[in-house]
Amino acid sequence: MDIFINYLCWALIISGSFFVIVGAFGTYRFPDFWSRLHAASITDSAGVILLLLGMGVYSGLTLITFKLLVIGLFLFITGPTSTHAVANAALISGLRPPTLQSKNSDDPDLKKPSDAV
C-alpha cells in the first residue's frame, strides 16, 4: 500500500509540475496579452492544485496536510480573483481583446463592445 501511495504522490507532483511548466511556456509563446493571461491563470491553478494534493497525500494526515489545505484554499480564491482584476484593469485602460471578423458585419454578437448601442 505504501508503494501505491508513493507512486500516486509522485504522479500528482509530476503532473502538477507539467502544468506549471506548460503555463510558463504558454505565457512566453502566446502572441497577445489575453491569451497569455489565460495560459497563466488556467495552468497555474491546475498545477498548484495537483502539486499541493500530491504533497498532502505524501505527508499523510498531519498538521502539514492542514497547512497545505489552507494554502490551497487561499490560492484557489486569490488566483482567479487576481486574474480577473488584471483583465479588468487592462480592459478599462483600453486594451481590447481581438474580435472575430465575419462576412456578415450586421451580426450583433460579433460586433465590438464599442459598437454596441
C-alpha distances in whole Angstrom, upper triangle without the diagonal:
4,5,5,6,9,10,11,12,14,15,17,18,20,21,23,24,26,27,29,30,32,33,35,36,37,39,41,42,43,47,47,46,45,43,41,41,39,37,36,35,33,31,30,29,27,26,26,24,21,21,21,18,16,17,17,13,12,15,13,16,19,22,21,19,23,25,23,23,27,27,26,28,31,31,30,34,36,35,36,39,40,40,42,45,45,46,48,50,50,52,54,55,56,53,53,50,52,53,53,56,58,61,62,62,63,60,59,55,56,58,57,57,60,62,61,64
4,5,5,6,9,10,10,12,14,15,16,18,20,21,22,24,26,27,28,30,32,33,35,36,37,39,40,41,45,46,45,44,41,40,39,38,35,34,34,32,30,29,28,26,24,24,22,20,19,19,17,14,15,15,11,10,12,11,14,17,20,19,17,21,23,21,22,25,26,24,27,30,29,29,33,34,33,35,38,38,39,41,43,43,44,47,48,49,50,53,54,55,52,52,49,51,53,53,56,58,61,62,62,63,60,59,55,55,58,57,56,60,61,61,63
4,5,5,6,9,10,11,12,14,15,16,18,20,21,22,24,26,27,28,30,31,33,34,36,37,38,40,44,45,44,43,40,39,38,37,34,33,33,31,28,28,28,25,23,24,22,19,19,19,17,14,15,16,13,11,14,14,17,19,23,21,19,23,24,22,23,27,27,25,28,31,30,30,33,35,33,35,38,39,38,41,43,43,44,47,48,48,50,52,53,54,51,51,48,50,51,51,55,56,59,60,61,62,59,58,54,54,57,56,56,59,61,60,63
4,5,5,6,9,10,10,12,14,15,16,18,20,21,23,24,26,27,29,30,31,33,34,36,37,38,42,43,42,41,38,37,36,34,32,32,31,29,26,26,26,23,21,22,20,17,17,18,15,13,15,15,11,11,14,13,17,19,22,21,19,22,24,21,22,26,25,24,26,29,28,27,31,33,31,33,36,37,36,39,41,41,42,45,46,46,48,50,51,52,49,49,46,47,49,49,52,53,57,57,58,59,56,55,51,51,54,53,53,56,58,57,60
4,5,5,6,9,10,11,12,14,15,16,18,20,21,23,24,26,27,29,30,31,33,35,36,37,41,41,40,39,37,35,35,33,31,30,29,27,25,24,23,21,19,19,17,15,15,15,12,10,11,11,7,7,10,10,13,16,19,17,15,18,20,18,18,22,22,20,23,26,25,25,28,30,29,30,33,34,34,36,38,39,40,42,44,44,46,48,49,50,47,47,44,46,48,48,51,53,56,57,57,58,55,54,50,50,53,52,51,54,56,55,58
4,5,5,6,9,10,11,12,14,15,16,18,20,21,22,24,26,27,29,30,32,33,34,36,39,40,39,38,36,34,34,32,30,29,29,27,24,24,23,21,19,19,18,15,14,15,13,9,10,12,9,7,10,11,15,16,19,17,16,19,20,18,19,23,22,21,24,26,25,25,29,30,29,31,34,34,34,36,38,38,39,42,43,44,45,48,49,50,47,47,44,46,47,48,51,53,56,57,57,59,55,55,51,51,53,52,51,55,57,56,59
4,5,5,6,9,10,10,12,14,15,16,18,20,21,22,24,26,27,28,30,31,32,34,37,38,38,37,34,33,33,31,28,28,28,25,23,23,22,19,18,18,17,14,14,15,13,10,12,14,11,10,13,14,18,20,22,20,18,22,22,19,21,24,23,22,25,27,25,25,29,30,28,30,33,34,33,36,38,38,38,41,43,43,44,47,48,48,45,45,42,44,45,46,49,50,54,55,55,56,53,52,49,49,51,50,50,53,55,54,57
4,6,5,6,9,10,11,12,14,15,17,18,20,21,23,24,26,27,29,30,31,32,36,37,36,35,32,31,30,28,26,26,25,23,20,20,20,17,15,16,14,11,12,13,10,7,10,11,8,9,12,13,16,18,20,18,16,19,20,17,18,21,21,19,22,24,22,22,26,27,26,27,30,31,30,33,35,35,36,39,40,40,42,44,45,46,43,43,40,41,43,43,46,48,51,52,52,54,50,50,46,46,48,47,47,50,52,51,54
4,5,5,6,9,10,11,12,14,16,17,18,20,21,23,24,26,27,29,30,31,35,36,34,33,31,29,29,27,25,24,24,22,19,18,18,16,14,14,13,9,9,10,8,4,7,8,6,6,9,11,14,16,18,15,13,17,17,14,15,19,18,16,19,22,20,20,24,25,23,26,28,29,29,31,33,33,34,37,38,38,40,43,43,45,42,42,39,41,43,43,46,48,52,52,53,54,51,50,46,46,48,47,46,49,52,51,54
4,5,5,6,8,10,10,12,14,15,16,18,20,21,22,24,25,27,28,29,33,34,33,33,30,28,28,27,24,23,23,22,19,18,18,16,13,14,14,10,9,11,10,7,9,11,10,9,12,14,17,19,20,17,16,19,20,16,18,21,20,18,21,23,21,22,25,26,24,26,29,29,29,32,34,33,34,37,38,38,40,43,43,44,41,41,39,40,42,42,46,47,51,52,52,54,50,50,46,46,48,47,46,49,51,51,54
4,6,5,6,8,10,10,12,14,15,16,18,20,21,22,24,26,26,28,31,32,32,31,28,27,27,25,22,22,22,20,17,17,17,14,12,14,13,9,10,12,10,8,11,13,11,11,15,16,19,21,23,20,18,21,21,18,19,22,20,18,21,23,21,21,25,26,23,25,28,29,28,31,33,32,33,36,37,37,39,41,42,43,40,39,37,38,39,40,43,45,48,49,49,51,47,47,43,43,45,44,44,47,49,49,52
4,6,5,6,9,10,11,12,14,15,17,18,20,21,23,24,25,26,30,31,30,28,26,25,24,22,20,19,19,17,14,14,14,11,9,10,9,5,6,9,7,5,8,10,9,10,13,14,17,19,20,17,15,18,18,14,15,18,17,15,18,20,18,17,21,22,20,22,25,25,24,27,30,29,30,33,34,34,36,38,39,40,37,37,34,36,37,38,41,43,46,47,47,49,45,45,41,41,43,42,42,45,47,46,49
4,6,5,6,9,10,11,12,14,15,17,18,20,21,23,24,25,29,30,29,28,26,24,24,22,20,18,19,17,14,13,14,11,9,9,10,6,5,8,8,5,7,10,10,10,13,15,18,19,20,16,15,18,17,14,15,18,16,14,18,19,17,17,21,21,19,22,25,24,24,27,29,28,29,32,33,33,35,38,38,39,36,36,34,36,38,38,42,44,47,48,48,50,47,46,42,42,44,42,42,45,47,47,50
4,5,5,6,9,10,10,12,14,15,16,18,20,21,22,24,27,29,28,27,25,23,23,22,19,18,19,17,14,14,15,12,9,11,12,9,8,11,11,9,11,14,14,13,16,18,21,22,23,20,19,22,21,17,19,22,19,17,21,22,19,20,23,23,21,23,26,26,25,28,30,29,30,33,34,33,35,38,38,39,36,36,33,35,37,37,40,42,46,47,47,49,46,45,42,41,43,42,42,45,47,46,50
4,5,5,6,9,10,10,12,14,15,16,18,20,21,22,25,26,26,25,22,21,21,19,16,16,16,14,11,12,12,9,7,10,10,7,8,11,11,9,12,15,14,15,18,19,22,23,24,21,19,22,21,18,18,21,19,16,20,21,18,18,21,22,19,21,24,24,23,26,28,27,27,31,32,31,33,36,36,37,34,33,31,32,34,34,37,39,43,44,44,45,42,42,38,38,40,39,39,42,44,43,47
4,5,5,6,9,10,11,13,14,15,17,19,20,21,24,25,24,23,21,19,19,17,15,14,14,12,9,9,9,7,4,6,7,5,5,9,9,8,11,13,14,14,17,19,21,22,22,19,17,19,18,15,16,18,15,13,16,17,14,15,18,18,16,18,21,21,20,23,25,24,25,28,29,29,30,33,34,35,31,32,29,30,33,33,37,39,42,43,43,45,42,41,37,37,39,37,37,40,42,42,45
4,5,5,6,9,10,11,12,14,15,17,18,20,23,24,23,23,21,18,19,18,15,13,15,14,10,9,11,10,6,8,10,8,7,11,12,11,12,15,16,16,18,21,23,23,24,20,19,21,20,16,18,20,17,15,19,19,16,17,20,20,17,19,22,21,20,24,26,24,25,29,29,29,31,34,34,34,31,32,29,31,33,34,37,39,43,44,44,46,43,42,38,38,39,38,38,40,43,43,46
4,5,5,6,9,10,11,12,14,15,16,18,21,23,22,22,19,17,18,17,13,13,15,13,9,10,12,10,7,11,12,10,10,14,14,13,15,18,18,18,21,23,26,27,27,24,22,24,23,20,21,23,20,18,21,22,18,19,22,22,18,20,23,22,21,24,26,25,25,28,30,28,30,33,33,34,31,31,28,29,31,32,35,37,40,42,42,44,41,40,37,36,38,36,36,39,41,41,45
4,5,5,6,9,10,10,12,14,15,16,19,20,19,19,16,14,15,13,10,10,11,9,5,7,9,7,5,9,10,9,10,13,14,14,16,18,19,19,22,24,26,27,27,23,22,24,22,19,19,21,18,16,19,19,16,16,19,18,15,16,20,19,17,20,23,21,22,25,26,25,27,30,30,31,27,27,25,26,28,29,32,34,38,39,39,40,38,37,33,32,34,33,33,36,38,38,41
4,6,5,6,9,10,11,12,14,15,19,19,18,18,16,13,14,13,10,8,10,10,6,5,9,8,5,8,10,10,9,12,14,14,15,18,19,20,22,24,26,26,26,22,21,23,21,18,19,20,17,15,18,18,14,15,18,17,14,16,19,17,16,19,21,20,20,24,24,24,26,29,29,29,26,27,24,26,28,30,33,35,39,40,40,41,39,38,34,33,35,33,33,36,38,38,41
4,5,5,6,9,10,11,12,14,18,19,18,19,16,14,15,14,11,10,13,12,9,9,12,11,9,11,14,13,12,16,17,17,18,21,22,22,24,26,29,29,29,25,24,26,24,21,22,24,20,19,22,21,18,19,21,20,17,19,22,20,18,22,23,21,22,26,26,25,27,30,30,30,27,27,25,26,29,30,33,35,39,40,40,42,39,39,35,34,36,34,34,37,39,39,43
4,5,5,6,9,10,10,12,15,17,17,17,13,12,13,12,8,9,12,10,7,9,12,11,9,13,15,14,14,17,19,18,20,23,24,24,26,28,31,31,31,28,26,28,27,23,24,25,22,20,23,23,19,19,22,21,17,18,21,20,18,21,23,21,21,25,25,24,26,29,29,29,25,25,23,23,26,27,29,32,35,37,37,39,36,36,32,31,33,31,32,34,36,37,40
4,5,5,6,9,10,10,14,14,14,14,11,9,10,9,5,5,8,8,5,6,10,10,9,11,14,14,14,17,19,19,20,23,24,25,26,29,30,31,30,27,26,27,25,22,23,23,20,18,20,20,16,16,19,18,14,15,18,16,14,17,19,17,17,21,22,20,22,25,25,25,22,22,20,21,24,25,28,31,34,35,35,37,34,34,30,29,30,29,29,31,34,34,37
4,5,5,6,9,10,14,14,14,15,12,9,11,11,8,7,10,11,9,9,12,13,11,13,16,16,16,18,20,20,21,24,26,26,27,30,32,32,31,28,27,28,26,23,24,25,21,20,22,21,18,19,21,19,15,17,19,17,15,19,20,17,18,22,22,20,23,26,25,26,22,23,21,22,25,27,29,32,36,37,37,39,37,36,33,31,32,30,30,32,35,36,39
4,5,5,6,8,12,14,14,15,12,10,12,12,9,9,13,13,10,12,15,15,14,16,19,18,18,21,23,23,24,27,28,28,30,33,35,35,34,31,30,31,29,26,27,28,25,23,26,25,21,22,24,22,19,20,22,20,18,21,22,20,20,24,24,22,24,27,26,26,23,23,21,21,24,25,28,31,34,36,35,38,36,35,32,30,32,30,31,33,35,36,39
4,5,5,6,9,11,11,11,8,6,9,9,6,7,11,11,9,11,14,14,14,16,19,19,19,22,23,24,25,27,29,29,31,33,35,36,35,32,31,32,30,27,27,28,25,23,25,24,20,21,22,21,17,17,20,18,16,18,20,17,17,21,21,19,21,24,24,23,20,20,17,18,21,22,24,27,31,32,32,34,32,32,28,27,28,26,27,29,31,32,36
4,6,6,9,9,9,10,8,5,7,9,6,6,10,11,10,11,14,15,14,16,19,20,20,22,24,25,26,28,30,30,32,34,36,36,35,31,31,31,29,26,27,27,24,22,24,23,19,20,21,19,16,16,18,16,13,16,18,15,15,18,18,16,19,22,21,21,17,18,16,17,21,22,25,28,32,33,32,34,32,32,29,27,28,25,26,28,30,31,35
4,6,8,10,10,12,10,7,11,12,10,10,13,15,13,14,17,18,17,19,22,22,22,25,27,27,28,30,32,32,34,36,38,38,37,34,33,34,32,29,30,30,27,25,27,26,22,23,25,22,19,20,22,19,17,20,21,17,18,21,21,18,21,24,23,22,19,20,18,19,22,24,26,29,33,34,33,36,34,34,31,29,29,27,28,30,32,33,37
4,6,9,11,12,10,8,12,12,10,11,15,15,14,16,19,19,18,21,24,23,24,27,28,28,30,32,33,34,36,38,40,40,40,36,35,36,34,31,32,33,29,28,29,28,25,25,27,25,21,21,24,22,19,21,23,19,19,22,22,20,22,25,24,23,19,20,17,17,20,21,23,27,30,32,31,34,32,32,29,27,28,26,27,29,31,32,36
4,6,8,9,6,6,9,10,8,10,13,14,14,15,18,19,19,21,23,24,24,27,29,29,31,33,34,35,37,39,41,41,40,37,36,37,35,32,32,32,29,27,29,28,24,24,25,24,20,20,22,20,17,19,20,17,16,20,20,17,19,22,21,20,16,16,14,13,17,18,20,23,27,28,28,30,28,28,25,23,24,22,24,25,27,29,32
4,7,9,7,7,11,12,11,13,16,17,17,19,21,22,22,24,27,27,28,30,32,33,34,36,38,38,40,42,44,44,43,40,39,40,38,35,35,35,32,30,31,30,27,27,27,26,22,21,23,21,18,20,21,17,16,19,19,16,17,21,19,18,14,14,12,11,15,16,18,21,24,26,25,28,27,27,24,21,22,20,22,23,25,27,30
4,6,6,6,9,10,11,12,14,16,17,18,20,22,22,24,26,27,28,30,32,33,34,36,38,39,40,42,43,44,42,39,38,39,37,34,34,34,31,29,30,28,25,25,25,23,20,19,21,19,15,17,18,14,13,16,16,12,13,17,16,14,10,11,9,9,13,15,17,21,24,25,24,27,25,25,22,20,20,18,19,20,22,24,27
4,6,5,6,9,10,10,12,14,16,16,18,20,21,22,24,26,26,28,30,31,32,34,36,37,38,40,41,41,40,37,36,36,34,31,31,31,28,26,27,25,22,22,22,20,17,16,17,15,12,13,14,10,9,12,12,9,11,14,13,12,9,10,8,10,14,16,19,23,26,27,25,28,26,25,22,20,20,18,18,19,22,23,27
4,5,5,6,9,10,11,12,14,15,17,18,20,21,23,25,26,27,29,30,32,33,35,36,38,39,40,40,39,36,35,35,33,30,30,30,27,25,25,24,21,21,21,19,16,14,16,14,11,11,13,10,8,11,12,9,10,14,14,13,9,9,6,9,12,14,17,21,24,25,23,25,23,22,19,18,18,16,16,18,20,21,25
4,5,5,6,9,10,11,12,14,15,17,18,20,21,23,24,26,27,28,30,31,33,34,36,38,39,39,38,35,34,34,33,30,29,30,27,25,25,24,21,21,21,20,16,15,17,16,12,14,16,13,11,14,16,13,14,17,17,16,13,12,9,10,13,15,18,21,24,25,24,27,24,24,21,19,20,18,19,21,23,24,27
4,5,5,6,9,10,11,12,14,16,16,18,20,21,22,24,26,27,28,30,31,32,34,36,37,37,36,33,32,32,30,28,28,28,25,23,24,23,19,19,20,18,15,14,16,14,11,13,15,12,11,15,15,13,15,18,17,17,14,14,12,13,16,18,21,24,28,29,28,30,28,27,24,22,23,21,21,23,26,27,30
4,5,5,6,9,10,11,12,14,15,16,18,20,21,22,24,26,27,28,30,31,33,34,35,35,34,31,30,30,28,26,25,25,22,21,21,20,16,16,17,15,12,11,13,11,7,10,11,9,8,12,12,11,13,16,16,16,13,13,11,14,17,19,22,25,29,30,28,30,28,26,23,22,23,20,20,22,25,25,29
4,5,5,6,8,10,11,12,14,15,17,18,20,21,23,24,26,27,29,30,32,33,34,35,34,31,29,30,28,25,25,25,22,20,20,20,16,16,16,15,12,10,13,12,8,10,13,11,10,13,15,13,14,18,18,18,15,14,12,14,16,18,21,24,28,28,27,29,26,25,22,21,22,20,20,23,25,25,28
4,6,6,6,8,10,11,12,14,16,17,18,20,21,22,24,25,27,28,30,32,33,33,33,30,28,29,27,24,24,25,22,19,21,20,17,16,18,16,13,12,15,14,11,13,16,14,13,17,18,16,18,21,21,21,18,17,15,16,19,20,23,26,30,31,30,32,29,28,25,24,25,23,23,26,28,29,32
4,6,6,6,8,10,10,12,14,15,16,18,20,21,22,24,26,27,28,30,31,31,30,27,26,26,24,22,22,22,19,17,18,17,14,14,15,14,10,11,13,11,9,12,14,12,12,16,17,15,17,20,21,21,18,18,16,18,21,23,26,29,33,34,32,34,32,31,27,26,27,25,25,27,30,30,33
4,6,5,6,9,10,11,12,14,15,17,18,20,21,22,24,26,27,29,29,30,29,26,24,24,23,20,20,20,17,15,16,15,11,11,12,11,7,7,10,9,6,10,12,11,11,14,16,15,17,20,20,21,18,18,16,19,21,23,26,29,33,33,32,34,31,29,26,25,27,25,24,27,29,29,32
4,6,5,6,9,10,11,13,14,16,17,19,20,21,23,25,26,27,28,29,28,26,24,24,23,20,19,20,18,15,16,16,12,11,13,13,9,9,12,12,10,12,15,14,14,17,19,18,19,22,23,24,21,20,18,20,21,23,26,28,32,33,32,33,30,29,26,25,27,25,25,28,30,30,33
4,5,5,6,8,10,11,12,14,15,16,18,20,21,22,24,26,27,28,27,24,23,24,22,19,19,20,17,15,17,17,13,12,15,15,11,11,15,14,12,15,18,17,16,20,21,20,22,25,26,26,23,23,20,22,24,25,28,31,34,35,35,36,33,32,29,28,30,28,28,31,33,33,36
4,5,5,6,8,10,10,12,14,15,16,18,20,21,22,24,25,26,25,22,20,21,19,16,17,17,14,12,14,14,10,10,13,12,8,10,13,12,11,14,16,15,16,19,20,20,22,25,25,26,23,24,22,24,26,27,31,33,37,38,37,39,36,34,31,30,32,30,29,32,34,34,37
4,5,5,6,9,10,11,12,14,16,16,18,20,21,23,23,24,23,20,19,19,18,15,14,15,12,10,11,11,8,7,10,10,7,8,12,12,11,13,16,16,16,19,21,21,22,25,26,27,24,24,22,24,26,28,31,34,37,38,37,38,35,34,30,30,32,30,29,32,34,34,37
4,6,5,6,9,10,11,12,14,15,17,18,20,21,23,24,23,21,18,19,19,15,15,16,14,11,13,14,11,10,13,14,11,12,15,15,14,17,19,19,19,22,24,24,25,28,29,30,27,26,24,26,28,29,32,34,38,38,38,39,36,35,31,31,33,31,31,34,36,35,38
4,5,5,6,9,10,11,12,14,15,17,18,20,22,22,22,19,17,19,18,14,15,16,14,11,14,15,11,11,15,15,12,14,17,17,16,19,21,20,21,24,25,25,27,29,30,31,28,28,26,27,30,31,34,36,40,41,40,42,39,38,34,34,35,34,33,36,38,38,41
4,5,5,6,8,10,11,12,14,15,16,18,19,20,19,16,14,16,14,11,11,13,10,8,11,11,8,9,12,12,10,13,15,15,15,18,20,20,21,24,25,25,27,29,30,31,29,29,27,29,31,33,36,39,42,43,42,44,40,39,35,35,37,35,34,37,39,39,42
4,6,5,6,9,10,10,12,14,15,16,17,18,18,15,13,14,14,10,10,12,10,7,9,11,9,8,12,13,11,13,16,17,16,19,21,21,22,25,26,27,28,31,32,33,30,30,28,30,32,33,37,39,43,43,43,44,40,39,35,35,37,36,35,38,40,39,42
4,6,5,6,9,10,11,12,14,15,17,18,19,16,14,16,15,12,12,14,13,10,13,15,12,12,16,17,15,16,19,20,19,22,24,24,25,28,29,29,31,33,34,35,33,33,30,32,34,35,38,40,44,44,44,45,42,41,37,37,39,38,37,40,42,42,45
4,5,5,6,9,10,11,12,14,17,17,17,14,12,15,14,10,11,14,11,10,13,14,12,13,16,17,15,18,20,20,20,23,25,25,26,29,30,30,32,34,35,36,33,34,32,33,36,37,40,42,46,47,46,48,44,43,40,39,41,40,39,42,44,44,47
4,5,5,6,9,10,10,12,14,14,14,11,9,11,10,6,8,10,8,7,10,12,10,11,15,15,15,17,19,20,20,23,25,25,26,29,30,31,32,34,35,37,34,35,33,35,37,38,42,44,48,48,48,49,46,44,41,41,42,41,40,42,45,44,47
4,5,5,6,9,10,11,12,14,14,12,9,11,12,8,8,12,11,9,12,14,13,13,16,18,17,19,21,22,22,25,27,27,28,30,32,33,34,36,38,39,36,36,34,36,38,39,43,44,48,48,48,49,46,44,41,41,43,42,41,44,46,45,48
4,5,5,6,9,10,13,14,15,12,10,13,14,10,11,15,14,12,15,17,16,16,19,21,19,22,24,25,25,27,29,29,30,33,34,35,37,39,40,41,38,38,36,38,40,41,44,46,50,50,50,51,48,47,43,43,45,44,43,46,48,48,50
4,6,5,6,9,11,11,12,9,8,11,11,8,10,13,12,11,15,16,15,16,20,20,19,22,24,25,25,28,29,30,31,34,35,35,37,39,40,42,39,40,38,40,42,43,46,48,52,53,52,53,50,49,45,45,47,45,44,47,50,49,52
4,5,5,6,8,9,10,7,5,8,9,6,8,11,11,10,13,15,15,16,19,20,20,22,24,25,26,28,30,30,32,34,35,36,38,40,41,42,40,41,39,41,43,44,47,49,53,53,53,54,50,49,45,46,47,46,45,48,50,49,52
4,6,5,8,10,12,10,8,11,13,10,11,15,15,13,16,19,18,18,21,23,23,25,27,28,28,31,32,33,34,37,38,39,40,42,44,45,42,43,40,42,44,45,48,50,54,54,54,55,51,50,47,47,49,48,47,50,52,51,54
4,6,9,10,13,10,9,13,13,11,13,16,16,15,18,20,20,20,24,25,24,27,29,29,30,33,34,35,36,38,40,40,42,44,45,46,44,44,42,44,46,47,50,52,56,56,56,57,54,53,49,49,51,50,49,52,54,53,56
4,7,7,9,7,6,10,11,10,12,15,15,15,18,19,20,20,23,25,24,27,29,29,30,33,34,35,37,39,40,41,43,44,45,47,45,45,43,46,48,49,52,54,58,58,58,59,56,54,51,51,53,51,50,53,55,54,57
4,6,9,8,7,10,12,11,12,15,16,16,18,20,21,21,24,26,26,28,30,31,32,34,36,36,38,40,41,42,44,46,47,49,46,47,45,47,49,50,53,55,59,59,59,60,56,55,51,52,53,52,51,54,56,55,57
4,7,8,6,8,11,11,11,14,16,16,17,20,21,21,23,25,26,28,30,31,32,34,35,37,38,40,41,43,44,46,47,49,47,47,45,48,49,51,54,56,60,60,59,60,56,55,51,52,54,52,51,54,56,55,57
4,5,5,7,9,10,11,13,15,16,17,19,20,21,23,25,26,28,29,30,32,34,35,36,38,40,41,42,44,45,47,49,47,47,46,48,50,51,55,57,61,61,60,61,58,56,52,53,54,53,51,54,57,55,58
4,5,5,6,9,10,11,12,14,15,17,18,20,21,23,24,27,27,28,30,32,33,34,36,38,38,40,42,43,44,47,45,46,44,47,49,51,54,57,60,60,59,60,57,55,51,52,53,52,50,53,55,54,56
4,5,5,6,9,10,10,12,14,15,16,18,20,21,22,25,26,26,28,30,31,32,34,36,36,38,40,41,42,44,43,43,42,45,47,48,52,54,58,58,57,58,55,53,50,50,51,49,48,51,53,52,55
4,5,5,6,9,10,10,12,14,15,16,18,20,20,23,24,25,27,29,30,31,33,34,36,37,39,40,41,43,41,42,40,43,45,46,50,52,56,56,55,56,52,51,47,48,49,48,46,49,51,50,53
4,5,5,6,9,10,11,12,14,15,17,18,20,22,23,24,26,28,29,30,32,33,34,36,38,39,40,43,41,41,40,43,45,46,50,52,56,55,55,55,52,50,47,47,49,47,45,48,51,49,51
4,5,5,6,9,10,11,12,14,16,16,18,21,21,22,24,26,27,28,30,31,32,34,36,37,38,40,39,40,38,41,43,45,49,51,55,55,54,54,51,49,46,46,48,46,44,46,49,48,50
4,5,5,6,9,10,10,12,14,15,16,19,20,20,22,24,25,26,28,30,31,32,34,36,37,39,37,37,36,39,41,42,46,48,52,52,51,52,49,47,44,44,45,43,42,45,47,46,49
4,5,5,6,9,10,10,12,14,15,17,19,20,21,23,24,26,27,29,30,32,33,35,36,38,36,37,35,38,40,41,45,47,51,51,50,50,47,45,42,42,44,42,40,43,46,45,47
4,5,5,6,9,10,11,12,14,16,17,18,20,22,22,24,26,27,28,30,32,33,34,37,35,36,35,38,39,41,45,47,51,51,50,50,47,45,42,42,43,41,39,42,45,44,46
4,6,5,6,8,10,10,12,15,15,16,18,20,21,22,24,25,26,28,30,31,32,34,33,33,32,35,37,39,43,45,49,49,48,49,46,44,40,41,42,40,38,40,43,42,44
4,5,5,6,9,10,10,13,14,15,16,19,20,21,23,24,26,27,29,30,31,33,31,32,30,33,35,37,40,43,46,46,45,46,43,41,38,38,39,37,36,39,41,40,43
4,5,5,6,9,10,12,13,14,16,17,19,20,22,23,25,26,28,29,31,33,31,31,30,33,35,36,40,42,46,46,45,45,42,40,36,37,38,36,35,37,40,39,41
4,5,5,6,8,11,11,12,14,16,16,18,20,21,22,24,26,27,28,30,29,30,29,32,34,36,40,42,46,45,44,45,42,39,36,37,38,36,34,36,39,38,40
4,5,5,5,9,10,10,12,14,15,16,18,19,21,22,24,25,26,28,27,27,26,29,31,33,37,39,43,43,42,43,40,38,34,35,35,33,32,34,37,36,39
4,6,6,7,9,11,12,13,15,16,17,19,21,22,23,25,27,28,27,27,25,28,30,32,35,37,41,41,40,41,37,35,32,33,34,32,30,33,36,34,37
4,6,6,6,9,11,11,13,15,16,17,19,21,22,23,25,27,25,26,25,28,29,31,35,37,41,41,39,40,37,34,31,32,33,31,29,31,34,33,35
4,6,5,6,8,10,10,12,14,15,16,18,20,21,22,24,23,24,23,27,28,31,34,37,41,40,39,39,37,34,31,32,32,30,28,30,33,32,34
4,5,5,6,9,10,11,12,14,16,17,18,20,21,23,21,22,21,24,26,28,32,34,38,38,37,38,35,33,29,30,30,28,26,29,32,31,34
4,6,5,6,9,10,10,12,14,15,16,18,20,21,19,20,18,22,23,25,29,31,35,35,33,34,31,29,26,26,27,25,23,26,29,28,30
4,5,5,6,9,10,10,12,14,15,16,18,20,19,20,19,23,24,27,30,33,36,36,34,35,32,30,27,27,27,25,23,25,28,27,29
4,5,5,6,9,10,10,12,14,15,16,19,17,18,18,22,24,27,30,33,37,36,34,35,33,30,28,28,28,25,23,25,28,28,30
4,5,5,6,8,10,11,12,14,15,17,15,16,15,18,20,23,26,29,33,33,31,32,30,28,25,25,25,22,21,23,26,26,28
4,5,5,6,8,10,10,12,14,15,14,14,14,18,19,22,25,28,32,31,29,30,28,25,22,23,23,20,18,20,23,23,25
4,5,5,6,9,10,10,12,14,14,15,15,19,21,24,27,30,34,33,31,32,30,27,25,25,24,21,19,21,24,24,26
4,5,5,6,9,10,11,13,11,13,13,17,19,23,26,29,32,32,30,31,29,27,25,24,24,20,19,20,24,24,26
4,5,5,6,9,10,11,9,10,10,14,16,19,22,25,29,29,27,28,26,23,21,20,20,17,15,17,20,20,23
4,5,5,6,9,10,10,10,12,15,17,20,23,26,30,29,27,27,25,23,21,20,20,16,14,16,19,19,21
4,5,5,6,9,9,11,13,16,19,22,25,28,31,31,28,29,28,25,23,23,22,18,16,17,20,21,23
4,6,5,6,5,8,10,13,16,19,22,25,29,29,26,27,26,24,22,21,19,16,14,15,19,20,22
4,5,5,5,6,8,12,14,17,20,23,26,26,23,24,23,20,19,18,16,13,11,12,15,16,18
4,5,7,9,12,15,17,20,23,26,29,28,25,26,25,22,21,20,18,15,12,12,16,16,18
4,6,9,12,15,17,21,23,26,29,29,26,27,26,24,23,22,20,16,14,14,17,19,20
4,6,10,12,14,18,20,23,26,26,22,24,23,21,20,19,16,13,11,11,14,16,18
4,7,9,12,16,18,21,24,25,22,24,23,21,20,18,16,12,12,12,15,17,20
4,6,8,12,14,18,21,21,18,20,19,17,16,14,13,9,9,10,13,14,17
4,6,10,12,16,19,20,18,20,18,17,15,12,12,9,10,12,14,15,19
4,7,9,13,16,17,15,18,16,16,14,11,11,9,11,13,14,16,19
4,6,10,13,13,12,14,13,12,10,7,8,7,9,11,12,13,17
4,6,10,11,10,13,11,12,10,6,8,9,12,14,13,15,18
4,7,9,8,11,11,12,11,7,9,10,14,15,14,16,19
4,5,6,9,9,11,11,8,10,12,16,17,15,16,20
4,6,9,9,13,13,10,12,15,18,19,17,18,21
4,5,6,10,11,9,10,13,17,18,15,16,18
4,5,8,10,7,7,10,14,14,11,12,15
4,6,9,8,8,11,14,15,11,11,13
4,6,6,7,11,13,14,12,11,13
4,5,5,9,10,12,9,8,10
4,6,9,10,13,11,10,12
4,7,9,12,10,10,13
4,6,8,6,7,10
4,5,5,7,11
4,5,5,9
4,6,8
4,6
4
